[in-house]
Amino acid sequence: MAETKELIIAIVGYIIAFLSPILGIIAGVIIYFTQKENPFLNKHGKYIIIFAILVWIIGLILMFTGIL
């Protein structure tokens, strides 16, 4: 099970990715490449990158279709 510190880092990464996808990608890359020895954070760093890219794409689609 992940420690509290690791869990907080992952949650903050997801929140950053949701609020600002570009910063989320940067945060995910930093977590992914600096935490290679920690499988929990390594996995979530990759997921944060994917989540930020999806949020960015959905935002662009909504913006260009005129919904937002």
N, CA, C and O atoms as CSV, one atom per row, in Angstrom:
chain,resi,resn,atom,element,x,y,z
A,1,MET,N,N,0.845,-1.187,0.000
A,1,MET,CA,C,0.000,0.000,0.000
A,1,MET,C,C,0.879,1.236,0.000
A,1,MET,O,O,1.954,1.260,0.600
A,2,ALA,N,N,0.402,2.247,-0.679
A,2,ALA,CA,C,1.169,3.482,-0.798
A,2,ALA,C,C,1.150,4.263,0.511
A,2,ALA,O,O,0.172,4.240,1.257
A,3,GLU,N,N,2.245,4.945,0.764
A,3,GLU,CA,C,2.314,5.799,1.936
A,3,GLU,C,C,1.483,7.055,1.702
A,3,GLU,O,O,1.109,7.359,0.569
A,4,THR,N,N,1.203,7.772,2.761
A,4,THR,CA,C,0.381,8.977,2.664
A,4,THR,C,C,1.027,10.022,1.767
A,4,THR,O,O,0.334,10.673,0.985
A,5,LYS,N,N,2.345,10.196,1.867
A,5,LYS,CA,C,3.045,11.176,1.052
A,5,LYS,C,C,2.923,10.851,-0.430
A,5,LYS,O,O,2.702,11.743,-1.248
A,6,GLU,N,N,3.066,9.589,-0.774
A,6,GLU,CA,C,2.957,9.170,-2.172
A,6,GLU,C,C,1.542,9.377,-2.692
A,6,GLU,O,O,1.350,9.796,-3.833
A,7,LEU,N,N,0.559,9.086,-1.861
A,7,LEU,CA,C,-0.830,9.257,-2.239
A,7,LEU,C,C,-1.151,10.735,-2.469
A,7,LEU,O,O,-1.856,11.074,-3.420
A,8,ILE,N,N,-0.647,11.603,-1.617
A,8,ILE,CA,C,-0.877,13.041,-1.774
A,8,ILE,C,C,-0.225,13.548,-3.052
A,8,ILE,O,O,-0.820,14.362,-3.758
A,9,ILE,N,N,0.979,13.091,-3.366
A,9,ILE,CA,C,1.652,13.497,-4.599
A,9,ILE,C,C,0.835,13.096,-5.814
A,9,ILE,O,O,0.689,13.883,-6.750
A,10,ALA,N,N,0.301,11.880,-5.811
A,10,ALA,CA,C,-0.501,11.414,-6.945
A,10,ALA,C,C,-1.789,12.231,-7.069
A,10,ALA,O,O,-2.150,12.638,-8.174
A,11,ILE,N,N,-2.477,12.475,-5.973
A,11,ILE,CA,C,-3.727,13.234,-6.013
A,11,ILE,C,C,-3.494,14.657,-6.488
A,11,ILE,O,O,-4.251,15.166,-7.314
A,12,VAL,N,N,-2.455,15.303,-5.976
A,12,VAL,CA,C,-2.137,16.664,-6.411
A,12,VAL,C,C,-1.782,16.678,-7.901
A,12,VAL,O,O,-2.131,17.621,-8.612
A,13,GLY,N,N,-1.100,15.650,-8.368
A,13,GLY,CA,C,-0.780,15.559,-9.792
A,13,GLY,C,C,-2.025,15.490,-10.658
A,13,GLY,O,O,-2.098,16.147,-11.696
A,14,TYR,N,N,-3.014,14.690,-10.234
A,14,TYR,CA,C,-4.267,14.600,-10.984
A,14,TYR,C,C,-5.035,15.920,-10.952
A,14,TYR,O,O,-5.625,16.316,-11.957
A,15,ILE,N,N,-5.031,16.597,-9.816
A,15,ILE,CA,C,-5.725,17.886,-9.714
A,15,ILE,C,C,-5.070,18.912,-10.627
A,15,ILE,O,O,-5.762,19.658,-11.320
A,16,ILE,N,N,-3.744,18.955,-10.635
A,16,ILE,CA,C,-3.030,19.876,-11.518
A,16,ILE,C,C,-3.328,19.555,-12.970
A,16,ILE,O,O,-3.531,20.464,-13.775
A,17,ALA,N,N,-3.357,18.271,-13.319
A,17,ALA,CA,C,-3.645,17.861,-14.700
A,17,ALA,C,C,-5.045,18.277,-15.116
A,17,ALA,O,O,-5.264,18.627,-16.276
A,18,PHE,N,N,-5.993,18.246,-14.191
A,18,PHE,CA,C,-7.361,18.636,-14.513
A,18,PHE,C,C,-7.481,20.152,-14.674
A,18,PHE,O,O,-8.155,20.627,-15.588
A,19,LEU,N,N,-6.832,20.907,-13.794
A,19,LEU,CA,C,-6.951,22.362,-13.828
A,19,LEU,C,C,-6.115,22.997,-14.932
A,19,LEU,O,O,-6.537,23.982,-15.539
A,20,SER,N,N,-4.948,22.449,-15.196
A,20,SER,CA,C,-4.066,22.983,-16.231
A,20,SER,C,C,-3.335,21.816,-16.892
A,20,SER,O,O,-2.324,21.343,-16.372
A,21,PRO,N,N,-3.839,21.355,-18.028
A,21,PRO,CA,C,-3.253,20.164,-18.657
A,21,PRO,C,C,-1.768,20.294,-18.978
A,21,PRO,O,O,-1.030,19.314,-18.868
A,22,ILE,N,N,-1.316,21.479,-19.371
A,22,ILE,CA,C,0.106,21.620,-19.705
A,22,ILE,C,C,0.966,21.442,-18.447
A,22,ILE,O,O,1.989,20.758,-18.476
A,23,LEU,N,N,0.541,22.061,-17.358
A,23,LEU,CA,C,1.270,21.857,-16.099
A,23,LEU,C,C,1.136,20.413,-15.619
A,23,LEU,O,O,2.052,19.875,-14.997
A,24,GLY,N,N,0.003,19.792,-15.908
A,24,GLY,CA,C,-0.189,18.396,-15.549
A,24,GLY,C,C,0.763,17.479,-16.297
A,24,GLY,O,O,1.295,16.528,-15.725
A,25,ILE,N,N,0.978,17.765,-17.578
A,25,ILE,CA,C,1.933,16.975,-18.352
A,25,ILE,C,C,3.331,17.140,-17.769
A,25,ILE,O,O,4.068,16.165,-17.619
A,26,ILE,N,N,3.689,18.369,-17.444
A,26,ILE,CA,C,5.011,18.624,-16.857
A,26,ILE,C,C,5.151,17.906,-15.517
A,26,ILE,O,O,6.174,17.276,-15.250
A,27,ALA,N,N,4.118,18.003,-14.675
A,27,ALA,CA,C,4.162,17.329,-13.366
A,27,ALA,C,C,4.252,15.814,-13.541
A,27,ALA,O,O,5.013,15.149,-12.839
A,28,GLY,N,N,3.475,15.272,-14.476
A,28,GLY,CA,C,3.516,13.838,-14.720
A,28,GLY,C,C,4.870,13.364,-15.205
A,28,GLY,O,O,5.350,12.309,-14.789
A,29,VAL,N,N,5.491,14.144,-16.090
A,29,VAL,CA,C,6.820,13.789,-16.598
A,29,VAL,C,C,7.845,13.827,-15.468
A,29,VAL,O,O,8.699,12.947,-15.364
A,30,ILE,N,N,7.753,14.845,-14.631
A,30,ILE,CA,C,8.689,14.944,-13.506
A,30,ILE,C,C,8.517,13.751,-12.563
A,30,ILE,O,O,9.496,13.134,-12.143
A,31,ILE,N,N,7.262,13.435,-12.236
A,31,ILE,CA,C,7.010,12.291,-11.343
A,31,ILE,C,C,7.483,10.997,-12.000
A,31,ILE,O,O,8.131,10.171,-11.357
A,32,TYR,N,N,7.161,10.824,-13.278
A,32,TYR,CA,C,7.489,9.576,-13.969
A,32,TYR,C,C,8.999,9.348,-14.045
A,32,TYR,O,O,9.472,8.239,-13.795
A,33,PHE,N,N,9.753,10.389,-14.387
A,33,PHE,CA,C,11.191,10.194,-14.575
A,33,PHE,C,C,12.016,10.285,-13.298
A,33,PHE,O,O,13.144,9.793,-13.259
A,34,THR,N,N,11.476,10.903,-12.254
A,34,THR,CA,C,12.258,10.988,-11.015
A,34,THR,C,C,11.927,9.876,-10.034
A,34,THR,O,O,12.667,9.667,-9.073
A,35,GLN,N,N,10.841,9.161,-10.253
A,35,GLN,CA,C,10.420,8.123,-9.318
A,35,GLN,C,C,10.454,6.736,-9.950
A,35,GLN,O,O,9.529,5.945,-9.760
A,36,LYS,N,N,11.510,6.437,-10.698
A,36,LYS,CA,C,11.634,5.137,-11.356
A,36,LYS,C,C,11.699,3.984,-10.348
A,36,LYS,O,O,11.248,2.880,-10.652
A,37,GLU,N,N,12.249,4.221,-9.166
A,37,GLU,CA,C,12.393,3.150,-8.188
A,37,GLU,C,C,11.112,2.913,-7.385
A,37,GLU,O,O,11.005,1.920,-6.666
A,38,ASN,N,N,10.142,3.823,-7.506
A,38,ASN,CA,C,8.884,3.708,-6.784
A,38,ASN,C,C,7.783,3.303,-7.768
A,38,ASN,O,O,7.334,4.147,-8.544
A,39,PRO,N,N,7.339,2.061,-7.766
A,39,PRO,CA,C,6.364,1.621,-8.769
A,39,PRO,C,C,5.022,2.344,-8.680
A,39,PRO,O,O,4.367,2.556,-9.700
A,40,PHE,N,N,4.607,2.723,-7.471
A,40,PHE,CA,C,3.330,3.425,-7.317
A,40,PHE,C,C,3.365,4.782,-8.008
A,40,PHE,O,O,2.487,5.093,-8.813
A,41,LEU,N,N,4.371,5.588,-7.699
A,41,LEU,CA,C,4.455,6.923,-8.305
A,41,LEU,C,C,4.836,6.852,-9.779
A,41,LEU,O,O,4.403,7.693,-10.567
A,42,ASN,N,N,5.626,5.876,-10.157
A,42,ASN,CA,C,5.987,5.714,-11.563
A,42,ASN,C,C,4.738,5.450,-12.398
A,42,ASN,O,O,4.549,6.050,-13.456
A,43,LYS,N,N,3.892,4.551,-11.916
A,43,LYS,CA,C,2.651,4.222,-12.618
A,43,LYS,C,C,1.725,5.429,-12.687
A,43,LYS,O,O,1.163,5.719,-13.743
A,44,HIS,N,N,1.561,6.133,-11.577
A,44,HIS,CA,C,0.658,7.273,-11.552
A,44,HIS,C,C,1.222,8.473,-12.316
A,44,HIS,O,O,0.452,9.290,-12.822
A,45,GLY,N,N,2.530,8.593,-12.407
A,45,GLY,CA,C,3.115,9.632,-13.250
A,45,GLY,C,C,2.712,9.438,-14.697
A,45,GLY,O,O,2.377,10.399,-15.389
A,46,LYS,N,N,2.742,8.191,-15.158
A,46,LYS,CA,C,2.316,7.871,-16.526
A,46,LYS,C,C,0.828,8.159,-16.704
A,46,LYS,O,O,0.417,8.713,-17.723
A,47,TYR,N,N,0.021,7.782,-15.710
A,47,TYR,CA,C,-1.418,8.020,-15.800
A,47,TYR,C,C,-1.755,9.510,-15.760
A,47,TYR,O,O,-2.706,9.944,-16.411
A,48,ILE,N,N,-0.995,10.289,-15.012
A,48,ILE,CA,C,-1.219,11.739,-14.962
A,48,ILE,C,C,-0.951,12.351,-16.330
A,48,ILE,O,O,-1.700,13.222,-16.771
A,49,ILE,N,N,0.091,11.913,-16.999
A,49,ILE,CA,C,0.387,12.403,-18.351
A,49,ILE,C,C,-0.770,12.079,-19.291
A,49,ILE,O,O,-1.224,12.947,-20.037
A,50,ILE,N,N,-1.243,10.854,-19.260
A,50,ILE,CA,C,-2.351,10.444,-20.128
A,50,ILE,C,C,-3.613,11.239,-19.798
A,50,ILE,O,O,-4.309,11.697,-20.704
A,51,PHE,N,N,-3.911,11.408,-18.517
A,51,PHE,CA,C,-5.088,12.153,-18.091
A,51,PHE,C,C,-5.010,13.608,-18.549
A,51,PHE,O,O,-6.004,14.159,-19.023
A,52,ALA,N,N,-3.842,14.236,-18.414
A,52,ALA,CA,C,-3.684,15.629,-18.829
A,52,ALA,C,C,-3.875,15.774,-20.336
A,52,ALA,O,O,-4.496,16.735,-20.790
A,53,ILE,N,N,-3.354,14.837,-21.107
A,53,ILE,CA,C,-3.521,14.898,-22.564
A,53,ILE,C,C,-4.997,14.741,-22.928
A,53,ILE,O,O,-5.489,15.441,-23.813
A,54,LEU,N,N,-5.700,13.841,-22.267
A,54,LEU,CA,C,-7.130,13.662,-22.529
A,54,LEU,C,C,-7.931,14.913,-22.171
A,54,LEU,O,O,-8.817,15.317,-22.924
A,55,VAL,N,N,-7.626,15.523,-21.034
A,55,VAL,CA,C,-8.316,16.758,-20.638
A,55,VAL,C,C,-8.048,17.856,-21.648
A,55,VAL,O,O,-8.950,18.620,-21.993
A,56,TRP,N,N,-6.818,17.941,-22.124
A,56,TRP,CA,C,-6.454,18.956,-23.107
A,56,TRP,C,C,-7.220,18.735,-24.414
A,56,TRP,O,O,-7.755,19.688,-24.982
A,57,ILE,N,N,-7.279,17.503,-24.890
A,57,ILE,CA,C,-7.989,17.192,-26.133
A,57,ILE,C,C,-9.484,17.467,-25.988
A,57,ILE,O,O,-10.095,18.042,-26.888
A,58,ILE,N,N,-10.074,17.065,-24.874
A,58,ILE,CA,C,-11.501,17.314,-24.647
A,58,ILE,C,C,-11.767,18.820,-24.587
A,58,ILE,O,O,-12.763,19.295,-25.132
A,59,GLY,N,N,-10.889,19.565,-23.934
A,59,GLY,CA,C,-11.032,21.021,-23.878
A,59,GLY,C,C,-10.960,21.657,-25.260
A,59,GLY,O,O,-11.736,22.560,-25.574
A,60,LEU,N,N,-10.029,21.184,-26.083
A,60,LEU,CA,C,-9.925,21.722,-27.442
A,60,LEU,C,C,-11.160,21.395,-28.269
A,60,LEU,O,O,-11.648,22.240,-29.020
A,61,ILE,N,N,-11.665,20.178,-28.135
A,61,ILE,CA,C,-12.871,19.794,-28.873
A,61,ILE,C,C,-14.056,20.662,-28.444
A,61,ILE,O,O,-14.811,21.148,-29.287
A,62,LEU,N,N,-14.217,20.853,-27.140
A,62,LEU,CA,C,-15.309,21.675,-26.659
A,62,LEU,C,C,-15.163,23.128,-27.103
A,62,LEU,O,O,-16.155,23.788,-27.411
A,63,MET,N,N,-13.950,23.616,-27.136
A,63,MET,CA,C,-13.722,25.001,-27.542
A,63,MET,C,C,-13.992,25.189,-29.030
A,63,MET,O,O,-14.619,26.175,-29.419
A,64,PHE,N,N,-13.536,24.274,-29.859
A,64,PHE,CA,C,-13.693,24.437,-31.305
A,64,PHE,C,C,-15.095,24.105,-31.801
A,64,PHE,O,O,-15.478,24.537,-32.888
A,65,THR,N,N,-15.864,23.349,-31.030
A,65,THR,CA,C,-17.236,23.081,-31.434
A,65,THR,C,C,-18.200,24.158,-30.930
A,65,THR,O,O,-19.385,24.141,-31.263
A,66,GLY,N,N,-17.697,25.077,-30.141
A,66,GLY,CA,C,-18.516,26.183,-29.671
A,66,GLY,C,C,-19.293,25.895,-28.410
A,66,GLY,O,O,-20.114,26.714,-27.995
A,67,ILE,N,N,-19.060,24.763,-27.792
A,67,ILE,CA,C,-19.769,24.432,-26.558
A,67,ILE,C,C,-19.262,25.301,-25.408
A,67,ILE,O,O,-20.040,25.702,-24.543
A,68,LEU,N,N,-17.978,25.588,-25.395
A,68,LEU,CA,C,-17.396,26.460,-24.366
A,68,LEU,C,C,-17.030,27.792,-24.958
A,68,LEU,O,O,-16.526,28.665,-24.251
